[in-house]
Amino acid sequence: MMITAEDSLLLQAGDLVWVVLTDREFHRRNDTAIVCPITSNKAPWPSKVVLPDGLAARGAILVDQIRMLDRTQRGFRSVGRVPEEVLNEVRAKLAALLGINFMAFERGSNEPRQ
């Protein structure tokens, strides 16, 4: 499973905006989505990824606040997409938080490089 910027949506449920980290294939098989919330607080923090200007959402992605949400119960609506460079930064921070060597994997593969 490789999440691309095409897959990674900004979703809104009520007043909260989330970045979706799971891809379309995952969503075909599941009613859930793995997401990170977005805060309006842009103060520097090691586990935040600040969103660039010009997106539908403003603020920073809280990578250390990852959650799995039921897409059918939350009333999500799409409000935009996340640029690939932002998604790569989220992946790297999430991998570091989980102790995964993100750079050891080939792009688009679940197998470590030899």
Secondary structure, 3 states (H helix, E strand, C coil): CCCCCCCCEEEEECCEEEEECCCHHHHHHCCEEEEEEEECCCCCCCCEEECCCCCCCCCEEEHHHCEEEEHHHHCCEEEEECCHHHHHHHHHHHHHHHCCCHHHECCCCCCECC
